[in-house]
Amino acid sequence: MAEEAALELEDSVKPKSKQKLIMFGVGGVVLLIAIAATVWMLLATEQTSEAENTATGTVTEQAARTGEAYYAAMPRPFLFNLSDNGRTRLVEIKVQLMVRGNDDDTLIRKHIPLIEDALLTTFSGSDIQKLSSPAGKDELRQLALRNVQNTLQPVTGRTVVEKVLFTGFVMQ
C-alpha cells in the first residue's frame, strides 16, 4: 500500500510540472506575440508619419494654390513702341498679377521691379499683327506668365504668380 501511495504521488507530481511547463510556454508565446505586435505598430506609425510629412509639402503647396486669390496691380502701365510697316505705334498695357494667399501677395509686391522688367521685355518683343487679334493677346498673356514665373522661380524658389491679367490694352 505504501508503494501504491508513492506511485500515486509521483503520478500526481508529473502532471503539475507539465502544466507549469505548458503555462510558461503559452505565456512565452503570448509575450512574443505582444512584442511583435508592438514593434509592428511602431514601425507602421513611423512609416505613416514619414508619408504624411512627404505629403504635407504637396498639400501645403496645393493649399497655397487653392487659397484666397489676391490681385497685385503693377504700379504703372507698360508703354512701348512697336513698328508696323514703317509706322510706329504706341501700345499701353495695364497688368495685374493673380496670386494665392497673403504671403504670395507680399512677396510679389517685394519683387515688382524684377516683374516689371520681365513684362516689359516680353511686351516690347511682341509683334503688332499678333496684338491686333484676341488670340495674339491671349498668346502674349501666356508668354508673359511664363516669363514672370521663370524670372521669379530662382528668387522665390517656387511658382508664385498664377495668372497675368490685362486690365487695360490700348494701341494707337
C-alpha positions, 0 to 999 in steps of 0.5 A: 500500500505504501508503494501504491501511495508513492506511485500515486504521488509521483503520478500526481507530481508529473502532471503539475510540472507539465502544466507549469511547463505548458503555462510558461510556454503559452505565456512565452508565446503570448509575450512574443506575440505582444512584442511583435505586435508592438514593434509592428505598430511602431514601425507602421506609425513611423512609416505613416508619419514619414508619408504624411510629412512627404505629403504635407509639402504637396498639400501645403503647396496645393493649399497655397494654390487653392487659397484666397486669390489676391490681385497685385496691380503693377504700379504703372502701365507698360508703354512701348513702341512697336513698328508696323510697316514703317509706322510706329505705334504706341501700345499701353498695357495695364497688368495685374498679377493673380496670386494665392494667399497673403504671403504670395501677395507680399512677396510679389509686391517685394519683387515688382521691379524684377516683374516689371522688367520681365513684362516689359521685355516680353511686351516690347518683343511682341509683334503688332499683327499678333496684338491686333487679334484676341488670340495674339493677346491671349498668346502674349498673356501666356508668354508673359506668365511664363516669363514672370514665373521663370524670372521669379522661380530662382528668387522665390524658389517656387511658382508664385504668380498664377495668372497675368491679367490685362486690365487695360490694352490700348494701341494707337 
